[in-house]
């Protein structure tokens, strides 16, 4: 079955687990791997501790993670059921590793936010969620992860599981309504014991819905952004190939179609150069002639030689495909998830990466900071590490962008420190 005709609920689902520290994210993934028979016997033998299987060790692969008993980096694992293939990202829960979680969420189809029932005052109907649960929920929502599922874990370890789940579910519903988060479901589970993870247990904790895995099998994959005008970030330039049957002796510009679609005869504009040309040929990943849509890798051959380098964009020319020309702008209103150890302050200059293009970006103004506990917008002169806020940027060179709500690729930037070259911020364009 080709990708173009594969239904969203059948194609592979890429999801992450996130939440606070020790909520059981690694254990949950270990449970999914074991119960779906995706772990070999020798792997299981290697994660034995005191005669018992430590499921978390199946994903905590770094030596520092095993020594400390925490997740530091994002660990990706693969498994499949008869109905679907999955790619799981186990994101760190510690606040200082928020940058790793943001990286994983930026390309995810779904996020499973774990909530540890044992850490909450579950007997209180007005209980407060942990700040990191709120922060991760806000981040995955800001990063436009299409499906968000809350999994209330460790309910086997509380005295009244049904009451605990009812109160925690109420707190999550109040929080998501206030934050404007559309949650797919709130599911009670025990990752350690396996309750309601793979097989549904009707009535457990007063819950009558699908198990977590059954729910994941039905979630849609992220649709390609085919409704926007054509945009293509050039990743690699193949110089004058001798294969004249495919490139006609001209350079081939390789990359992945970000938005829209491309076919021969289409007019494009080069950013930043401004030249226009016509697409003479479109090649797929196997160098076969094709017409391709967003999400697919492509090689483009133009009808004439124009100045195009890695980092440039090929965009739909004015009026092409019935769509408007992209407006290249130097001023951006954004939401920033700040990941650096040093606070973000107005006046500083960073490298901004958009597609494969680097430009200098100056922090023009910090409009406000978002309080992750109250969701209030507070006046601020700086953003401390792991804070979220609205920031105005001034670019040295213009970029063609779209709001992040319309395009994950054209609507996002990465800020990089010019001296240390550390990733400093994840930027979502308004």
C-alpha positions as CSV (number, residue, x, y, z in Angstrom):
1,X,0.0,0.0,0.0
2,X,1.5,3.4,-1.0
3,X,1.9,6.2,1.5
4,X,-0.5,8.4,-0.4
5,X,-3.4,5.9,0.0
6,X,-2.5,4.7,3.5
7,X,-5.2,5.8,6.0
8,X,-4.0,7.9,8.9
9,X,-4.9,5.3,11.5
10,X,-2.9,2.6,9.7
11,X,0.4,4.5,9.0
12,X,3.1,4.5,11.7
13,X,2.4,6.6,14.7
14,X,5.3,8.6,16.3
15,X,4.4,9.4,19.9
16,X,6.3,10.6,23.0
17,X,5.8,10.0,26.7
18,X,6.3,13.0,28.9
19,X,5.4,14.3,32.3
20,X,7.1,14.8,35.7
21,X,10.1,13.0,37.1
22,X,9.5,9.3,38.1
23,X,5.9,9.3,36.7
24,X,6.7,6.0,35.1
25,X,7.4,7.0,31.5
26,X,10.2,4.5,30.9
27,X,8.4,1.8,32.7
28,X,5.3,2.4,30.5
29,X,7.4,2.0,27.3
30,X,9.0,-1.1,28.7
31,X,5.6,-2.5,29.4
32,X,4.4,-1.8,25.8
33,X,7.6,-3.4,24.4
34,X,7.3,-6.5,26.6
35,X,3.5,-7.1,26.2
36,X,3.7,-6.5,22.4
37,X,6.5,-9.1,22.3
38,X,9.0,-6.6,20.9
39,X,11.8,-7.6,23.3
40,X,14.1,-10.5,22.9
41,X,14.7,-12.9,25.9
42,X,18.4,-11.9,26.1
43,X,17.3,-8.2,26.4
44,X,14.9,-9.1,29.2
45,X,17.7,-11.0,31.0
46,X,19.9,-7.9,30.8
47,X,17.4,-5.7,32.7
48,X,17.0,-8.0,35.7
49,X,17.5,-6.5,39.2
50,X,17.2,-8.6,42.3
51,X,15.4,-11.3,40.3
52,X,12.8,-8.9,38.9
53,X,12.5,-7.2,35.5
54,X,13.2,-3.4,35.6
55,X,11.1,-2.3,32.6
56,X,12.6,1.2,32.7
57,X,16.0,-0.1,31.8
58,X,14.8,-1.1,28.4
59,X,14.7,2.6,27.4
60,X,17.3,4.2,29.8
61,X,20.2,3.3,27.6
62,X,22.9,5.8,28.8
63,X,25.2,4.8,31.6
64,X,24.4,8.0,33.4
65,X,20.7,7.1,33.2
66,X,21.2,3.7,34.6
67,X,23.4,5.0,37.4
68,X,21.0,7.7,38.5
69,X,17.8,6.0,37.7
70,X,16.5,8.9,35.5
71,X,16.0,9.6,31.8
72,X,18.3,12.3,30.4
73,X,18.1,12.0,26.6
74,X,15.3,11.1,24.3
75,X,15.3,7.3,23.7
76,X,13.5,6.1,20.6
77,X,12.1,2.5,20.5
78,X,10.1,0.7,17.8
79,X,7.4,-1.8,18.1
80,X,4.4,-3.1,16.2
81,X,1.0,-4.7,16.8
82,X,-1.0,-6.5,14.2
83,X,-2.8,-3.3,13.5
84,X,-0.1,-0.7,13.5
85,X,3.6,0.3,13.8
86,X,4.8,2.7,16.4
87,X,7.9,4.9,17.1
88,X,8.1,5.9,20.8
89,X,10.2,8.7,22.2
90,X,10.8,8.5,25.9
91,X,11.3,12.2,26.9
92,X,13.1,13.3,30.1
93,X,11.0,14.5,33.0
94,X,13.6,16.7,34.7
95,X,13.2,20.4,34.2
96,X,16.8,20.9,33.1
97,X,16.3,18.5,30.2
98,X,13.2,20.3,28.8
99,X,15.1,21.0,25.6
100,X,15.3,17.3,24.9
101,X,11.5,16.9,25.4
102,X,10.8,19.9,23.0
103,X,13.0,18.3,20.3
104,X,11.1,15.0,20.5
105,X,7.6,16.7,20.6
106,X,8.3,18.9,17.5
107,X,7.9,15.9,15.2
108,X,5.5,13.8,17.2
109,X,2.0,12.7,16.1
110,X,0.8,12.2,19.6
111,X,1.9,12.8,23.2
112,X,1.1,10.6,26.2
113,X,1.4,12.8,29.4
114,X,1.8,10.6,32.4
115,X,0.4,11.7,35.8
116,X,1.6,9.9,38.9
117,X,-1.3,9.4,41.2
118,X,0.9,8.7,44.3
119,X,2.4,12.2,44.1
120,X,-0.9,14.0,44.3
121,X,-3.4,14.7,47.1
122,X,-5.7,12.3,45.3
123,X,-8.4,12.3,48.0
124,X,-8.9,16.1,47.5
125,X,-11.4,17.0,44.7
126,X,-9.5,20.3,44.3
127,X,-6.1,18.8,44.0
128,X,-3.2,20.6,42.3
129,X,-1.3,19.1,39.4
130,X,2.5,19.0,39.4
131,X,4.1,22.0,37.7
132,X,6.1,19.8,35.3
133,X,2.9,18.0,34.2
134,X,1.4,21.4,33.4
135,X,4.6,22.6,31.7
136,X,4.9,19.5,29.4
137,X,1.2,19.7,28.6
138,X,1.5,23.3,27.6
139,X,4.6,22.6,25.5
140,X,3.1,19.8,23.5
141,X,0.1,21.9,22.9
142,X,2.3,24.9,21.8
143,X,4.3,22.5,19.6
144,X,1.0,21.5,17.9
145,X,1.2,17.9,18.7
146,X,-2.1,16.7,17.1
147,X,-3.2,14.2,19.8
148,X,-2.7,14.6,23.5
149,X,-3.6,11.7,25.9
150,X,-3.3,11.8,29.7
151,X,-2.4,8.5,31.4
152,X,-3.0,8.4,35.1
153,X,-0.4,6.0,36.4
154,X,0.3,4.0,39.6
155,X,-3.3,3.8,40.5
156,X,-2.6,0.3,41.8
157,X,-0.5,1.9,44.6
158,X,-3.3,4.1,46.1
159,X,-5.9,3.0,48.6
160,X,-9.0,4.0,46.5
161,X,-8.1,3.8,42.8
162,X,-11.5,4.8,41.6
163,X,-11.7,7.9,43.8
164,X,-8.2,8.9,42.9
165,X,-8.8,8.6,39.1
166,X,-12.1,10.6,39.4
167,X,-10.4,13.5,41.2
168,X,-7.3,13.5,39.0
169,X,-9.4,13.3,35.8
170,X,-11.4,16.3,37.1
171,X,-8.2,18.3,37.8
172,X,-6.9,17.5,34.3
173,X,-10.2,18.5,32.7
174,X,-10.2,21.9,34.5
175,X,-6.6,22.5,33.5
176,X,-7.1,21.6,29.8
177,X,-10.2,23.7,29.5
178,X,-8.4,26.7,31.0
179,X,-5.4,26.2,28.8
180,X,-7.3,25.5,25.6
181,X,-5.9,22.0,25.3
182,X,-7.9,19.5,23.4
183,X,-7.2,16.2,25.1
184,X,-8.1,12.9,23.3
185,X,-8.7,10.9,26.5
186,X,-7.8,10.5,30.2
187,X,-6.9,6.8,30.8
188,X,-6.2,5.0,34.1
189,X,-3.2,2.7,34.0
190,X,-0.6,0.8,36.0
191,X,2.6,0.6,33.9
192,X,4.2,-1.7,36.5
193,X,1.4,-4.2,36.7
194,X,0.1,-3.8,33.2
195,X,-3.4,-2.7,34.1
196,X,-5.2,-1.1,31.1
197,X,-2.0,-0.6,29.1
198,X,-2.4,-3.2,26.4
199,X,-5.6,-4.9,27.3
200,X,-8.7,-3.0,28.4
201,X,-10.0,-3.9,31.9
202,X,-13.6,-2.6,31.9
203,X,-14.7,-1.1,35.2
204,X,-11.2,-0.8,36.6
205,X,-11.1,2.6,38.4
206,X,-14.6,3.2,37.1
207,X,-13.3,3.5,33.5
208,X,-15.1,1.8,30.6
209,X,-13.0,3.0,27.6
210,X,-10.2,1.6,25.5
211,X,-6.8,0.6,26.8
212,X,-3.9,2.9,26.2
213,X,-2.6,0.8,23.3
214,X,-6.0,0.4,21.7
215,X,-6.4,4.2,21.9
216,X,-3.0,4.7,20.3
217,X,-3.9,2.3,17.5
218,X,-6.8,4.6,16.5
219,X,-5.0,8.0,16.7
220,X,-4.3,9.8,13.3
221,X,-0.9,10.5,12.0
222,X,0.1,14.1,11.4
223,X,-1.3,15.0,7.9
224,X,1.0,16.5,5.4
225,X,0.7,20.3,4.9
226,X,-0.6,20.1,1.4
227,X,-3.2,22.9,1.7
228,X,-0.6,25.7,1.7
229,X,1.4,27.1,-1.2
230,X,4.5,25.3,-2.3
231,X,7.6,25.8,-0.2
232,X,10.9,23.8,-0.4
233,X,14.0,24.3,1.8
234,X,17.2,23.4,-0.2
235,X,19.3,20.9,1.8
236,X,21.8,19.8,-0.8
237,X,22.9,20.9,-4.3
238,X,24.0,18.2,-6.7
239,X,26.3,19.8,-9.2
240,X,25.9,19.0,-12.9
241,X,25.2,15.3,-12.8
242,X,26.4,13.2,-15.7
243,X,23.1,11.4,-15.5
244,X,21.5,13.5,-18.3
245,X,18.4,11.4,-18.4
246,X,17.3,12.6,-15.0
247,X,18.9,16.1,-14.5
248,X,19.2,17.1,-18.1
249,X,22.8,18.3,-17.3
250,X,21.6,20.9,-14.8
251,X,22.0,21.0,-11.0
252,X,19.5,19.1,-8.9
253,X,18.3,20.8,-5.7
254,X,17.5,18.2,-3.0
255,X,15.4,18.5,0.1
256,X,12.0,17.7,1.5
257,X,8.8,19.5,0.4
258,X,7.7,21.5,3.4
259,X,4.2,22.6,2.2
260,X,2.0,22.3,-0.9
261,X,3.0,20.2,-3.9
262,X,5.4,20.5,-6.9
263,X,5.2,19.3,-10.5
264,X,7.0,20.1,-13.7
265,X,5.9,23.5,-15.2
266,X,5.5,25.1,-11.9
267,X,6.9,28.6,-11.4
268,X,9.1,29.2,-8.3
269,X,10.9,32.1,-6.7
270,X,14.2,31.8,-4.9
271,X,14.6,33.3,-1.4
272,X,16.7,35.3,-0.7
273,X,17.8,35.9,-4.2
274,X,14.4,36.8,-5.7
275,X,15.0,35.1,-9.1
276,X,12.2,33.2,-10.7
277,X,12.4,30.0,-12.7
278,X,10.2,27.1,-13.9
279,X,10.5,23.6,-12.5
280,X,11.7,21.4,-15.4
281,X,11.6,18.1,-13.6
282,X,10.8,16.6,-10.2
283,X,12.7,13.5,-9.0
284,X,11.7,11.3,-6.1
285,X,14.1,9.7,-3.6
286,X,15.0,7.0,-6.2
287,X,15.6,9.6,-9.0
288,X,12.4,8.7,-10.8
289,X,10.2,11.5,-12.4
290,X,7.3,12.3,-10.2
291,X,4.9,14.9,-8.8
292,X,5.3,15.2,-5.0
293,X,3.5,16.6,-2.0
294,X,4.6,17.9,1.4
295,X,6.5,15.4,3.5
296,X,8.2,13.8,0.6
297,X,11.9,14.1,-0.3
298,X,12.5,15.5,-3.8
299,X,15.1,16.7,-6.3
300,X,14.1,19.7,-8.4
301,X,15.6,20.6,-11.7
302,X,15.0,24.1,-12.9
303,X,14.6,25.3,-16.6
304,X,17.6,27.7,-16.2
305,X,20.6,28.2,-14.0
306,X,19.9,30.5,-11.1
307,X,21.9,31.2,-7.9
308,X,20.6,28.6,-5.4
309,X,22.6,27.3,-2.4
310,X,22.0,25.1,0.6
311,X,19.7,27.1,3.0
312,X,17.8,28.9,0.2
313,X,14.1,28.3,-0.2
314,X,12.2,27.6,-3.4
315,X,8.7,29.1,-3.0
316,X,5.6,29.3,-5.1
317,X,5.8,32.3,-7.4
318,X,3.1,34.9,-7.2
319,X,-0.1,33.5,-8.6
320,X,1.3,29.9,-8.8
321,X,-1.2,27.2,-7.9
322,X,-3.8,29.9,-7.4
323,X,-2.0,30.8,-4.1
324,X,-0.6,34.1,-3.0
325,X,3.2,34.8,-2.9
326,X,4.9,34.3,0.4
327,X,5.6,37.5,2.2
328,X,9.3,37.7,3.4
329,X,9.4,39.5,6.7
330,X,12.1,40.9,9.1
331,X,9.9,41.3,12.2
332,X,8.3,38.3,13.9
333,X,5.9,37.9,16.8
334,X,6.6,34.6,18.5
335,X,6.2,32.3,21.4
336,X,9.5,31.1,22.7
337,X,10.3,28.0,24.9
338,X,13.6,29.1,26.4
339,X,16.0,26.2,26.8
340,X,19.4,27.9,27.6
341,X,21.0,28.0,31.0
342,X,21.4,31.7,30.7
343,X,18.2,33.9,30.7
344,X,16.8,35.4,27.6
345,X,17.1,39.2,27.6
346,X,16.2,41.9,25.1
347,X,19.0,43.1,22.9
348,X,20.9,39.9,22.6
349,X,21.6,38.4,19.1
350,X,21.3,34.7,18.2
351,X,21.5,32.6,15.1
352,X,18.1,31.6,13.9
353,X,17.7,28.4,11.9
354,X,14.7,28.3,9.6
355,X,14.6,25.1,7.4
356,X,18.3,24.9,6.5
357,X,18.9,28.7,6.4
358,X,20.8,30.6,9.1
359,X,20.1,34.3,9.8
360,X,20.9,36.6,12.7
361,X,18.0,37.4,15.0
362,X,17.9,40.1,17.7
363,X,15.6,39.9,20.7
364,X,13.6,43.1,20.2
365,X,11.2,42.8,23.1
366,X,10.0,40.3,25.7
367,X,6.2,40.9,25.7
368,X,5.4,38.7,28.6
369,X,6.1,35.4,30.4
370,X,3.5,32.6,30.8
371,X,3.1,31.3,34.4
372,X,2.8,27.6,33.9
373,X,0.8,27.2,37.2
374,X,-1.8,29.9,36.7
375,X,-1.6,30.3,32.9
376,X,-1.5,34.1,33.5
377,X,0.5,36.4,31.2
378,X,3.0,38.3,33.4
379,X,5.1,41.3,32.5
380,X,8.8,40.2,32.2
381,X,12.1,41.6,31.3
382,X,13.7,38.2,30.8
383,X,12.9,34.5,30.4
384,X,14.7,32.2,32.8
385,X,15.6,28.6,31.7
386,X,12.6,26.5,30.7
387,X,10.2,29.5,30.7
388,X,7.7,30.2,28.0
389,X,6.9,33.6,26.8
390,X,5.9,35.9,23.9
391,X,8.9,37.6,22.3
392,X,9.4,39.9,19.3
393,X,12.3,39.2,17.0
394,X,14.1,41.4,14.5
395,X,15.8,39.5,11.7
396,X,19.0,40.6,9.8
397,X,17.6,39.1,6.6
398,X,13.9,38.5,5.6
399,X,12.3,35.0,6.0
400,X,9.2,33.6,4.3
401,X,7.2,32.3,7.2
402,X,3.7,31.1,8.1
403,X,2.0,31.0,11.5
404,X,2.9,27.8,13.4
405,X,-0.8,26.9,13.6
406,X,-0.7,26.5,9.8
407,X,2.8,25.0,9.2
408,X,5.2,23.3,11.6
409,X,8.1,23.8,9.2
410,X,7.6,27.4,8.0
411,X,6.2,28.5,11.4
412,X,9.2,27.4,13.6
413,X,12.7,28.6,14.3
414,X,15.6,27.4,16.5
415,X,17.7,30.0,18.3
416,X,21.4,29.1,18.7
417,X,23.9,30.9,20.8
418,X,26.5,32.6,18.5
419,X,29.4,31.9,20.9
420,X,28.7,28.5,22.4
421,X,26.6,27.1,19.5
422,X,24.2,25.6,22.1
423,X,20.5,25.4,21.1
424,X,18.9,28.2,23.2
425,X,15.3,28.4,22.3
426,X,12.4,26.8,20.3
427,X,10.4,29.5,18.5
428,X,6.8,29.3,17.3
429,X,5.8,32.1,14.9
430,X,2.4,33.8,15.4
